[in-house]
Amino acid sequence: MSDNNTIEIIIPNQGLTVTEVVISNWHKEIGETVHKDEILLDFESDKADIELPSPANGVLSKIVAREGATVAIGEVVGVITIP
């Protein structure tokens, strides 16, 4: 759950038939500054390859799902801390 100083990075809904995706590439490392709408990571579903933009300005403070991990739609894959 996010608090006032953090924002969770969540895999968004990709349609009715997609229930999980695979993290293919993180574009940022923990501790790096991120900007709203900057691409944070790529993930793959059985239907498409998708880029996930940052939901806010801040610092990538946690990566929960590493490259190659299979995650469910709606799952938290990382956290951004807002300075």
Backbone torsions as a table, in degrees:
resi	resn	phi	psi	omega
1	MET	NA	136.9	179.2
2	SER	-77.2	148.5	170.6
3	ASP	-117.3	-168.4	-175.5
4	ASN	-64.9	-23.9	-176.4
5	ASN	-105.4	-0.5	-179.9
6	THR	-134.7	154.3	174.8
7	ILE	-131.8	129.7	177.8
8	GLU	-79.3	141.4	173.6
9	ILE	-95.8	116.0	-171.6
10	ILE	-119.9	138.2	176.1
11	ILE	-70.7	119.7	-177.4
12	PRO	-77.7	160.6	176.6
13	ASN	-59.3	134.3	-178.7
14	GLN	-115.8	18.1	-179.1
15	GLY	117.3	166.8	-173.0
16	LEU	-64.1	-31.7	-173.8
17	THR	-92.8	-12.4	-179.1
18	VAL	-91.2	121.1	-178.8
19	THR	-114.3	-19.0	178.3
20	GLU	-150.0	159.7	179.9
21	VAL	-137.8	168.4	177.5
22	VAL	-116.8	128.5	176.3
23	ILE	-70.5	121.5	-177.2
24	SER	-102.7	-30.6	-177.0
25	ASN	-163.9	129.0	169.4
26	TRP	-93.9	131.4	178.2
27	HIS	-89.4	-11.5	-179.5
28	LYS	-128.3	154.3	175.5
29	GLU	-107.9	161.3	176.6
30	ILE	-56.8	134.7	179.2
31	GLY	95.9	-12.2	-179.8
32	GLU	-83.7	146.7	176.5
33	THR	-73.4	139.1	175.9
34	VAL	-125.4	151.6	179.2
35	HIS	-118.2	145.9	179.5
36	LYS	-51.0	133.7	178.6
37	ASP	74.5	-0.8	173.2
38	GLU	-72.9	140.0	-178.9
39	ILE	-68.5	122.7	179.8
40	LEU	-93.8	-42.3	-174.9
41	LEU	-156.0	162.5	173.5
42	ASP	-114.1	144.8	172.8
43	PHE	-140.3	159.5	-176.3
44	GLU	-121.3	137.6	169.4
45	SER	-113.6	-179.9	177.0
46	ASP	-72.1	-7.8	-177.4
47	LYS	-109.1	-27.6	-174.0
48	ALA	-164.6	164.5	169.8
49	ASP	-100.1	133.3	-172.5
50	ILE	-130.1	141.5	173.1
51	GLU	-98.4	135.1	179.2
52	LEU	-109.3	116.2	179.1
53	PRO	-81.5	158.8	176.8
54	SER	-68.1	136.4	178.4
55	PRO	-79.3	-9.7	-176.2
56	ALA	-164.4	166.8	170.3
57	ASN	-78.1	144.0	177.3
58	GLY	163.5	-151.8	-179.5
59	VAL	-126.0	131.5	175.7
60	LEU	-68.9	109.2	-173.3
61	SER	-102.9	-15.5	-178.6
62	LYS	-156.6	137.0	170.3
63	ILE	-115.8	117.3	-177.8
64	VAL	-90.1	-39.8	-178.3
65	ALA	-115.1	114.9	-178.8
66	ARG	-82.9	170.2	177.6
67	GLU	-55.8	135.5	-178.8
68	GLY	92.9	-12.1	-179.1
69	ALA	-75.2	141.0	173.3
70	THR	-96.1	126.4	-177.4
71	VAL	-130.6	153.0	179.5
72	ALA	-81.6	153.4	172.4
73	ILE	-58.6	135.0	-179.2
74	GLY	89.1	-5.7	-178.5
75	GLU	-79.0	145.6	176.3
76	VAL	-78.8	127.9	179.3
77	VAL	-112.5	-11.4	179.4
78	GLY	-171.1	175.8	-179.0
79	VAL	-138.3	137.6	173.8
80	ILE	-109.2	130.5	174.6
81	THR	-97.9	133.0	178.5
82	ILE	-96.6	120.5	-177.1
83	PRO	-64.5	NA	NA
